[in-house]
Amino acid sequence: MRPPTGQWLLGGVTWGLAMAVSILLSLALEQRLSQAGLPLLLGLYFAGGLLSWVVALPLARFMGLGSPVETRFAVALLLLTLGSAASTAFLFALQYRMFYAQWHQPFGTTIWMFQFVFTSASAVYQFGVLGLRLLMPFGFLLLLVASIILTRLIR
């Protein structure tokens, strides 16, 4: 059964805002709010959160429908965790690729393919090392709250 559109829209925007607020608070704790790329970072994490909710909601409903509450919570937590990290890393890799594209070979060449793969892999690695830590400690708390809400939506 397809989730209601309101759950997709409101949940996606809310989870995106939660991710953006999480990194904003983490940067404030580290006294790094004066970064020039702050609007881009906030937009990137917001879009990653929005995208992950839109994907996680129907998958969680499919995987957890009719299951005990503990299973639904585990499904929600797993999908939101992996979905948020993967979608934000993907968007980070796209932005990374756009920056480095000016130095890459023409599209479709063998060298271009290597450059594309390794630039994307480097971006995902860099996000994993530097970007995920911005979600701690606030992102984890918000993740638990969002997972509880998603658990209730799965019923």
C-alpha positions in Angstrom: 0.0 0.0 0.0 1.3 3.4 -1.0 2.0 5.9 1.8 -0.1 9.0 1.9 1.4 12.0 0.0 1.4 14.1 3.2 3.6 11.6 5.0 6.1 11.7 2.2 6.1 15.5 1.9 5.9 16.5 5.6 8.2 13.7 6.7 10.8 14.4 4.0 10.9 18.1 4.7 11.0 17.5 8.5 13.8 14.9 8.3 15.8 17.1 5.9 15.5 20.0 8.3 16.5 17.7 11.2 19.6 16.7 9.4 20.5 20.3 8.5 19.9 21.5 12.1 22.0 18.6 13.3 25.1 19.7 11.4 24.4 23.3 12.2 24.5 22.5 15.9 27.6 20.3 15.5 29.4 23.2 13.7 28.3 25.6 16.4 29.8 23.3 19.0 33.0 23.2 17.1 32.8 27.0 16.6 33.0 26.6 12.8 29.8 28.4 11.8 31.7 31.1 9.8 32.5 28.7 7.0 32.0 30.1 3.5 30.3 26.9 2.3 27.8 26.7 5.1 24.7 27.3 2.9 25.9 24.6 0.5 26.4 22.2 3.4 23.0 22.9 4.9 21.4 22.4 1.5 23.3 19.2 0.9 22.3 17.6 4.2 18.7 18.9 3.8 18.4 17.3 0.4 20.1 14.1 1.6 17.5 13.9 4.4 14.6 14.6 2.2 15.7 12.0 -0.4 16.3 9.4 2.3 12.9 9.8 3.9 11.2 9.6 0.5 12.9 6.3 -0.2 12.8 4.9 3.4 9.0 5.5 4.0 7.7 3.1 1.4 10.4 0.5 2.0 9.8 0.6 5.8 6.1 0.2 5.2 6.7 -2.8 2.9 9.3 -4.4 5.2 7.7 -3.8 8.5 4.0 -4.1 7.8 2.3 -6.6 10.2 5.5 -7.0 12.2 6.0 -6.5 15.9 6.8 -3.0 17.1 10.5 -3.9 17.8 10.9 -5.1 14.2 9.3 -2.0 12.8 11.6 0.2 14.9 14.7 -1.8 13.7 13.6 -1.5 10.1 12.9 2.3 10.5 16.3 2.9 12.2 18.2 0.8 9.7 16.6 2.4 6.6 16.9 6.0 7.9 20.5 5.5 9.0 21.7 3.8 5.8 19.4 5.9 3.6 20.5 9.2 5.1 24.2 8.4 4.9 23.9 6.9 1.3 21.8 9.7 -0.1 23.9 12.5 1.4 27.1 10.8 0.3 25.6 10.4 -3.2 24.8 14.1 -3.4 28.2 15.0 -2.0 29.8 12.9 -4.7 27.8 14.6 -7.4 28.9 18.0 -6.1 32.5 16.8 -5.8 32.3 15.5 -9.4 30.9 18.8 -10.7 33.9 20.6 -9.2 36.6 18.3 -10.5 34.9 17.8 -14.0 36.8 20.8 -15.3 40.1 18.9 -15.1 38.7 15.6 -16.4 39.0 14.2 -19.9 36.1 14.3 -22.4 33.0 12.3 -21.6 33.1 8.6 -22.6 36.8 8.1 -22.9 38.6 5.4 -20.9 40.5 7.9 -18.8 37.2 9.8 -18.1 35.6 6.6 -16.8 38.5 6.0 -14.4 38.4 9.7 -13.3 34.6 9.5 -12.8 34.8 6.3 -10.7 37.7 7.3 -8.6 36.5 10.9 -8.0 33.1 9.5 -6.9 34.8 6.9 -4.7 37.0 9.6 -3.1 34.0 11.8 -2.5 32.1 9.0 -0.7 35.2 8.2 1.4 35.7 11.8 2.3 32.0 12.1 3.3 32.3 9.0 5.4 35.3 10.3 7.2 34.5 14.0 7.5 30.8 14.3 6.8 29.2 11.7 9.0 30.8 13.0 12.2 28.8 16.2 11.7 25.7 14.3 12.5 26.9 13.4 16.0 25.6 13.7 18.7 22.5 15.5 17.6 21.8 13.5 14.5 21.7 10.3 16.4 19.1 11.6 18.8 17.0 13.0 16.0 17.4 9.6 14.2 15.9 7.8 17.2 13.0 10.2 17.3 12.4 9.9 13.6 12.6 6.1 13.8 9.9 6.1 16.5 7.7 8.3 14.4 8.3 6.2 11.3 7.6 3.1 13.4 4.1 4.5 14.2 3.5 5.3 10.6 4.2 1.7 9.5 1.3 0.1 11.5 
